[in-house]
């Protein structure tokens, strides 16, 4: 089984990228499961066509320790992709990171990933909370991909995530597979992302151009591969999935000092 996790700054487009990559893997004939590790439980919206209505933590609260059936947490989306949402605590109560720990333990206990070829964890934000680091720390994922634009704070988040990967890599099999550039039309963005990747000891595995078709597909609650499968943007996601599938360049990253990161971004901005 190929075990992948997508990390990156909040709002950078992880869920959109993850869902399109899941759709592309499914189009390659792989049995795919996407697991949303975000209390908003919206990671799988484009695959299901709606916000997931039954998360693992919802059921845990309702049953109060009672039995939960596998089919209650695994939902079937576009092209037969299995979708699981960890969910989160009630607003203002509890810890979302702790919720992810509970949810992933339940997924493992129910053997929800049996007969799966590719599992993709879509994880909220930075690795600053132990709960959100679980896919890295506990070996749920073995290949990490960081979604980033060329904006300074997006790169800052990516660098922090690289620090987390470096910390936990010594204890397990997890490695960084590369940076996925998700364009925000920053000047010299692709060159900046490629330079950043080299400096932290990895690769820019793909650069996803900004495209209106992504926005249009999201309005219709679909992936680009379902909404506009013949477009160049759909092909970008297919190529990204193929690159991840064939990737053997997995590394323990060497994060930058923040001052060096600032100087690099400033250089490309001049």
Buried (B, 14 or more C-beta within 10 A) or exposed (E): BBBBBBBBBEEBBBBBBBBBBBBBBBBEEBBBBBBBBBBBBBBBBBBBEEBBEBBBBBBBEEEEEEEBEEEBBBBEBBBEBBBBBBBBBEEEEBBBBBBBBBBBEBBEEBEBBEEBBBBBBBBBBBBEBEBBBBBBBBBBBBBBBBBBBBBBEBBBBBBBBBBBBBBBBEEEEBBBBBBBBBBBEBEBBBEBBBBBBEBBBBBBBBBBBBBEBBEBBBEEBBBBBBBBBEBEBBBBBBBBBBBBBEBEEBBBBEBBEEEEBBEBBEEBEE
